[in-house]
Each structure stands twice: as C-alpha cells, then as structure tokens.
Amino acid sequence: MEKSSEHYISDELLNSYIDRQITSAERQEILDLIKQDKHLAGRVCALQNLKEMTRLSYDDIPASRLPETVIEKSPVLPRLAAVLAIFSLGLLMGLGSMHISQHNHNASNLVQQDTLTKVLVHLTSSDTDDGLNTLSNLEQMLEAYESKQEPVHIEVIANGNGIRLLSPQEYRIAERIHYLTQKYDNLNFAACKNTLDQLRMTRGIDLKLIPEVKLIDSGVVEVIKRQREGWTYIRG
C-alpha cells in the first residue's frame, strides 16, 4: 500500500485515535493531518470498518503484546560494499596515510549507523500487569542484542492512560524501570506533557512521575516523528 511521505502514521497509532486512547489535544493533531491527507482519511475509515466487523464477529478482541523478538533489519552489505570499494580505490590512487585513515573512519561510521536497531515502544494502557510484562520483554530484548554484540536503542513513550504506569505509585514498575535504566544506557523513557496538563485541568490530578522519565510536549507527535525516522514501532 502506498504511503504518504508527509503524513504517514502507523495503524497502531490510528487505532489509538479511533479507540480514544489519546488525549484531546493529540486527537486534534491527528484530525488536522486527516483533513490534509485523503489517503490517511481513507485508512482511518478502513480501520473503523474493520473494527466494527470484528466487534460483530467476536465477543472479545485480545490486546496486542510486545513480541519476544524484534525482526532484524536487512543486511548492510550493499552499503558496506560501496564503502569498501571507495576505500580500495583510494589505495590504488596512492592516497596518503592520513586520507586512508579518514576513509576508514567514515566507513566505520556508516556501518555503525546502518546496524543500529531503533525500537519505539508506545504505552497507552494503565494495566500494571501489562506494564510489567512489557518491561520483562524489553529486558529480554536488550539481553539478546547485548549477547550478540549488536547495537540497539529502545525508547518508551507513554501517553493517555499509559502515563499512569510511570508514576511512583506504581512502585513495582518504578523499581523495574530504575533497575533497567541503571543497567542499560540505551533504554530511556518519556511521558507526554499534554496528557499531564489535561489530567490537571480536567480532573484536578497532579500526577508525579519517577525521575527516570523525561517530559516531551506531545506523545503523538514524538511517535509520528520516530516512525518517519525509521524506528520499529511496538505497542506495549
């Protein structure tokens, strides 16, 4: 299916929009994109129809879960071959040792960028057991990549109801996050400021977050940005 390069949003995020699992401000942001993009509007209609047919066919629809493994990116041999070809040409032309060293440095940077797996985990549910299960799967993923000595970076973004999992009241999750962020510097957590503001204004709830969490203006905008940058999207 053809994607709009300007306004591509994953089906998972559109499902959150349809199910009203995001804040009013974030729903408005997506609605503005839908008004600008007929292709995106068509996808929303198709997902709504699919949900309605599924609802009529089944009594319960199981929530999606974080898979135990992440599909690895395609091999980087074409890019690496091109870099090595440039490096060999430099040797044949008799470039100086300083120039050759620079080629080696550039080749190393290209390989490192291409082999880095970037994973975005989107938290939208406040279920504690689901949150603990997600953290356990994340730890398994990090251990697997570490054992294979393959670089990976994981970012967990929470908005809507999911932001409640990042409060000190969820002490079991808070302890797990503290442990994981101390152990892995390639794992970080972020929470949506729009959600916090809405809780404060509409319900009078001043939700505090654990210190390992950074604030971002909009969870939805950040999720869309990460998807455009090629991050693997997983709904936790």
C-alpha positions as a Markdown table, in Angstrom:
| # | Residue | x | y | z |
|---|---|---|---|---|
| 1 | Met | 0.0 | 0.0 | 0.0 |
| 2 | Glu | 1.3 | 3.4 | -0.9 |
| 3 | Lys | 2.2 | 5.7 | 2.0 |
| 4 | Ser | 2.1 | 9.4 | 2.2 |
| 5 | Ser | 5.6 | 10.6 | 2.9 |
| 6 | Glu | 4.2 | 13.7 | 4.6 |
| 7 | His | 1.6 | 12.3 | 7.0 |
| 8 | Tyr | 2.3 | 8.6 | 7.4 |
| 9 | Ile | 1.0 | 7.2 | 10.7 |
| 10 | Ser | 1.1 | 3.6 | 11.8 |
| 11 | Asp | -2.1 | 1.6 | 12.0 |
| 12 | Glu | -1.4 | 1.1 | 15.8 |
| 13 | Leu | -1.5 | 4.8 | 16.4 |
| 14 | Leu | -4.6 | 5.3 | 14.2 |
| 15 | Asn | -6.3 | 2.5 | 16.3 |
| 16 | Ser | -5.4 | 4.5 | 19.4 |
| 17 | Tyr | -7.0 | 7.5 | 17.8 |
| 18 | Ile | -10.2 | 5.6 | 16.9 |
| 19 | Asp | -10.4 | 4.0 | 20.4 |
| 20 | Arg | -9.9 | 7.4 | 22.0 |
| 21 | Gln | -6.8 | 6.2 | 23.9 |
| 22 | Ile | -5.0 | 9.5 | 23.4 |
| 23 | Thr | -5.6 | 13.0 | 24.7 |
| 24 | Ser | -8.0 | 15.5 | 23.1 |
| 25 | Ala | -5.1 | 17.7 | 22.0 |
| 26 | Glu | -3.4 | 14.7 | 20.4 |
| 27 | Arg | -6.6 | 13.6 | 18.7 |
| 28 | Gln | -6.9 | 17.1 | 17.3 |
| 29 | Glu | -3.3 | 16.9 | 15.9 |
| 30 | Ile | -4.2 | 13.7 | 14.1 |
| 31 | Leu | -7.5 | 15.1 | 12.9 |
| 32 | Asp | -5.7 | 18.0 | 11.3 |
| 33 | Leu | -3.5 | 15.6 | 9.4 |
| 34 | Ile | -6.5 | 13.6 | 8.3 |
| 35 | Lys | -8.1 | 16.7 | 6.9 |
| 36 | Gln | -5.0 | 17.4 | 4.9 |
| 37 | Asp | -4.4 | 13.9 | 3.6 |
| 38 | Lys | -7.2 | 12.0 | 1.7 |
| 39 | His | -5.1 | 8.8 | 1.8 |
| 40 | Leu | -4.8 | 9.0 | 5.6 |
| 41 | Ala | -8.6 | 9.6 | 5.8 |
| 42 | Gly | -9.2 | 6.5 | 3.8 |
| 43 | Arg | -7.1 | 4.4 | 6.1 |
| 44 | Val | -9.0 | 5.7 | 9.1 |
| 45 | Cys | -12.3 | 4.7 | 7.5 |
| 46 | Ala | -11.0 | 1.3 | 6.6 |
| 47 | Leu | -9.8 | 0.7 | 10.1 |
| 48 | Gln | -13.1 | 1.8 | 11.6 |
| 49 | Asn | -15.0 | -0.6 | 9.3 |
| 50 | Leu | -12.6 | -3.4 | 10.2 |
| 51 | Lys | -13.1 | -2.8 | 13.9 |
| 52 | Glu | -16.9 | -2.8 | 13.5 |
| 53 | Met | -16.9 | -6.1 | 11.6 |
| 54 | Thr | -14.6 | -7.6 | 14.2 |
| 55 | Arg | -16.7 | -6.5 | 17.0 |
| 56 | Leu | -19.8 | -8.1 | 15.4 |
| 57 | Ser | -17.9 | -11.4 | 14.9 |
| 58 | Tyr | -16.1 | -11.8 | 18.2 |
| 59 | Asp | -17.0 | -11.1 | 21.8 |
| 60 | Asp | -13.5 | -10.1 | 22.8 |
| 61 | Ile | -10.5 | -8.8 | 21.0 |
| 62 | Pro | -7.2 | -9.5 | 22.7 |
| 63 | Ala | -4.9 | -6.6 | 23.2 |
| 64 | Ser | -1.6 | -6.6 | 21.3 |
| 65 | Arg | 1.5 | -7.5 | 23.2 |
| 66 | Leu | 5.2 | -6.8 | 22.8 |
| 67 | Pro | 6.7 | -9.7 | 20.8 |
| 68 | Glu | 9.6 | -11.6 | 22.4 |
| 69 | Thr | 11.8 | -10.9 | 19.4 |
| 70 | Val | 12.4 | -8.0 | 17.1 |
| 71 | Ile | 12.8 | -8.6 | 13.3 |
| 72 | Glu | 16.3 | -7.7 | 12.4 |
| 73 | Lys | 17.0 | -5.0 | 9.8 |
| 74 | Ser | 18.1 | -6.1 | 6.3 |
| 75 | Pro | 21.8 | -6.7 | 5.9 |
| 76 | Val | 24.1 | -3.7 | 5.3 |
| 77 | Leu | 26.3 | -5.5 | 2.7 |
| 78 | Pro | 25.4 | -3.2 | -0.2 |
| 79 | Arg | 26.3 | 0.0 | 1.7 |
| 80 | Leu | 29.4 | -1.7 | 3.2 |
| 81 | Ala | 30.5 | -2.9 | -0.3 |
| 82 | Ala | 30.2 | 0.6 | -1.6 |
| 83 | Val | 32.3 | 2.0 | 1.2 |
| 84 | Leu | 35.0 | -0.7 | 0.8 |
| 85 | Ala | 35.1 | 0.0 | -3.0 |
| 86 | Ile | 35.8 | 3.7 | -2.3 |
| 87 | Phe | 38.4 | 2.7 | 0.2 |
| 88 | Ser | 40.2 | 0.3 | -2.3 |
| 89 | Leu | 40.1 | 3.0 | -5.0 |
| 90 | Gly | 41.9 | 5.3 | -2.6 |
| 91 | Leu | 44.7 | 2.8 | -2.1 |
| 92 | Leu | 45.2 | 2.3 | -5.8 |
| 93 | Met | 45.4 | 6.0 | -6.4 |
| 94 | Gly | 48.2 | 6.3 | -3.8 |
| 95 | Leu | 46.4 | 8.5 | -1.3 |
| 96 | Gly | 48.4 | 9.4 | 1.8 |
| 97 | Ser | 48.0 | 7.5 | 5.1 |
| 98 | Met | 46.0 | 10.4 | 6.7 |
| 99 | His | 43.5 | 10.3 | 3.8 |
| 100 | Ile | 43.2 | 6.5 | 4.1 |
| 101 | Ser | 42.6 | 6.8 | 7.9 |
| 102 | Gln | 39.8 | 9.2 | 7.2 |
| 103 | His | 38.1 | 6.7 | 4.8 |
| 104 | Asn | 38.3 | 4.0 | 7.5 |
| 105 | His | 36.7 | 6.3 | 10.0 |
| 106 | Asn | 33.9 | 7.2 | 7.6 |
| 107 | Ala | 33.3 | 3.5 | 6.7 |
| 108 | Ser | 33.1 | 2.6 | 10.4 |
| 109 | Asn | 30.5 | 5.4 | 11.0 |
| 110 | Leu | 28.4 | 4.2 | 8.1 |
| 111 | Val | 28.4 | 0.6 | 9.3 |
| 112 | Gln | 27.5 | 1.6 | 12.8 |
| 113 | Gln | 24.6 | 3.7 | 11.7 |
| 114 | Asp | 23.2 | 1.0 | 9.5 |
| 115 | Thr | 23.4 | -1.8 | 12.1 |
| 116 | Leu | 21.8 | 0.2 | 14.9 |
| 117 | Thr | 18.3 | -1.1 | 15.6 |
| 118 | Lys | 15.9 | 1.6 | 16.9 |
| 119 | Val | 12.8 | 0.5 | 18.7 |
| 120 | Leu | 9.9 | 2.6 | 19.9 |
| 121 | Val | 7.5 | 1.2 | 22.5 |
| 122 | His | 4.2 | 3.0 | 22.8 |
| 123 | Leu | 2.5 | 2.7 | 26.2 |
| 124 | Thr | -1.2 | 3.6 | 26.1 |
| 125 | Ser | -2.7 | 1.3 | 28.8 |
| 126 | Ser | -2.6 | 1.7 | 32.6 |
| 127 | Asp | -2.8 | -2.0 | 33.3 |
| 128 | Thr | 0.0 | -2.8 | 35.7 |
| 129 | Asp | 0.4 | -6.5 | 34.7 |
| 130 | Asp | 0.7 | -5.5 | 31.0 |
| 131 | Gly | 3.3 | -2.9 | 32.0 |
| 132 | Leu | 5.4 | -5.4 | 33.9 |
| 133 | Asn | 5.1 | -7.9 | 31.0 |
| 134 | Thr | 6.3 | -5.2 | 28.6 |
| 135 | Leu | 9.3 | -4.4 | 30.8 |
| 136 | Ser | 10.2 | -8.1 | 31.1 |
| 137 | Asn | 10.1 | -8.4 | 27.3 |
| 138 | Leu | 12.2 | -5.3 | 26.9 |
| 139 | Glu | 14.9 | -6.7 | 29.2 |
| 140 | Gln | 14.9 | -10.0 | 27.2 |
| 141 | Met | 15.4 | -7.9 | 24.0 |
| 142 | Leu | 18.2 | -5.9 | 25.5 |
| 143 | Glu | 20.0 | -9.0 | 26.8 |
| 144 | Ala | 19.6 | -10.7 | 23.4 |
| 145 | Tyr | 21.2 | -7.8 | 21.5 |
| 146 | Glu | 23.9 | -7.4 | 24.1 |
| 147 | Ser | 24.8 | -11.1 | 23.9 |
| 148 | Lys | 25.1 | -10.8 | 20.1 |
| 149 | Gln | 27.1 | -7.6 | 20.5 |
| 150 | Glu | 24.6 | -5.8 | 18.2 |
| 151 | Pro | 23.7 | -2.2 | 18.9 |
| 152 | Val | 20.1 | -1.3 | 19.8 |
| 153 | His | 18.4 | 1.7 | 21.2 |
| 154 | Ile | 14.9 | 1.5 | 22.8 |
| 155 | Glu | 12.7 | 4.4 | 23.7 |
| 156 | Val | 9.5 | 4.0 | 25.6 |
| 157 | Ile | 6.9 | 6.8 | 25.2 |
| 158 | Ala | 3.8 | 6.9 | 27.4 |
| 159 | Asn | 0.7 | 9.0 | 26.8 |
| 160 | Gly | -3.1 | 8.7 | 27.6 |
| 161 | Asn | -3.7 | 6.1 | 30.3 |
| 162 | Gly | -0.3 | 4.7 | 29.8 |
| 163 | Ile | 1.3 | 7.6 | 31.6 |
| 164 | Arg | 0.0 | 6.4 | 34.9 |
| 165 | Leu | 2.5 | 3.5 | 34.8 |
| 166 | Leu | 5.3 | 6.0 | 35.2 |
| 167 | Ser | 4.2 | 7.4 | 38.5 |
| 168 | Pro | 5.8 | 6.5 | 41.8 |
| 169 | Gln | 2.5 | 4.9 | 42.9 |
| 170 | Glu | 3.2 | 2.0 | 40.6 |
| 171 | Tyr | 6.1 | 1.0 | 42.8 |
| 172 | Arg | 6.7 | -2.4 | 41.1 |
| 173 | Ile | 7.1 | -0.8 | 37.7 |
| 174 | Ala | 9.1 | 2.1 | 39.2 |
| 175 | Glu | 11.6 | -0.4 | 40.7 |
| 176 | Arg | 11.9 | -2.3 | 37.4 |
| 177 | Ile | 12.5 | 0.9 | 35.4 |
| 178 | His | 15.1 | 2.1 | 37.9 |
| 179 | Tyr | 16.9 | -1.2 | 37.6 |
| 180 | Leu | 16.8 | -1.4 | 33.8 |
| 181 | Thr | 17.9 | 2.2 | 33.2 |
| 182 | Gln | 20.8 | 1.7 | 35.6 |
| 183 | Lys | 21.8 | -1.4 | 33.7 |
| 184 | Tyr | 21.2 | -0.2 | 30.2 |
| 185 | Asp | 22.2 | 3.3 | 28.9 |
| 186 | Asn | 20.5 | 2.5 | 25.6 |
| 187 | Leu | 17.0 | 2.5 | 27.2 |
| 188 | Asn | 15.0 | 5.6 | 28.0 |
| 189 | Phe | 11.5 | 6.6 | 29.0 |
| 190 | Ala | 9.4 | 9.7 | 28.0 |
| 191 | Ala | 6.0 | 10.9 | 29.0 |
| 192 | Cys | 3.5 | 13.2 | 27.3 |
| 193 | Lys | 3.2 | 16.7 | 28.8 |
| 194 | Asn | -0.2 | 17.2 | 27.1 |
| 195 | Thr | -1.6 | 14.2 | 29.0 |
| 196 | Leu | -0.3 | 15.6 | 32.3 |
| 197 | Asp | -1.8 | 19.0 | 31.6 |
| 198 | Gln | -5.2 | 17.5 | 30.6 |
| 199 | Leu | -5.3 | 15.4 | 33.8 |
| 200 | Arg | -4.5 | 18.5 | 35.9 |
| 201 | Met | -7.1 | 20.8 | 34.1 |
| 202 | Thr | -10.0 | 18.3 | 33.6 |
| 203 | Arg | -9.7 | 16.0 | 36.7 |
| 204 | Gly | -7.6 | 18.0 | 39.1 |
| 205 | Ile | -5.0 | 15.3 | 39.2 |
| 206 | Asp | -1.4 | 16.5 | 39.6 |
| 207 | Leu | 0.4 | 13.2 | 38.5 |
| 208 | Lys | 4.0 | 13.0 | 39.5 |
| 209 | Leu | 6.5 | 10.9 | 37.5 |
| 210 | Ile | 9.5 | 8.9 | 38.5 |
| 211 | Pro | 12.9 | 10.6 | 38.0 |
| 212 | Glu | 14.0 | 8.3 | 35.2 |
| 213 | Val | 11.2 | 9.8 | 32.9 |
| 214 | Lys | 11.8 | 12.8 | 30.7 |
| 215 | Leu | 8.9 | 15.1 | 29.6 |
| 216 | Ile | 8.1 | 15.7 | 25.9 |
| 217 | Asp | 5.4 | 18.1 | 24.7 |
| 218 | Ser | 3.3 | 15.6 | 22.7 |
| 219 | Gly | 3.5 | 11.8 | 22.8 |
| 220 | Val | 1.7 | 11.5 | 19.4 |
| 221 | Val | 3.9 | 14.0 | 17.7 |
| 222 | Glu | 7.0 | 12.2 | 19.0 |
| 223 | Val | 5.7 | 8.8 | 17.9 |
| 224 | Ile | 5.0 | 10.1 | 14.4 |
| 225 | Lys | 8.5 | 11.6 | 14.3 |
| 226 | Arg | 10.2 | 8.4 | 15.3 |
| 227 | Gln | 8.2 | 6.4 | 12.7 |
| 228 | Arg | 9.3 | 8.8 | 10.0 |
| 229 | Glu | 12.9 | 8.3 | 11.1 |
| 230 | Gly | 12.5 | 4.6 | 10.6 |
| 231 | Trp | 12.1 | 3.3 | 14.2 |
| 232 | Thr | 10.4 | 0.0 | 14.7 |
| 233 | Tyr | 7.0 | 0.7 | 16.3 |
| 234 | Ile | 5.7 | -1.7 | 19.0 |
| 235 | Arg | 2.6 | -1.1 | 21.1 |
| 236 | Gly | 3.3 | -2.1 | 24.7 |
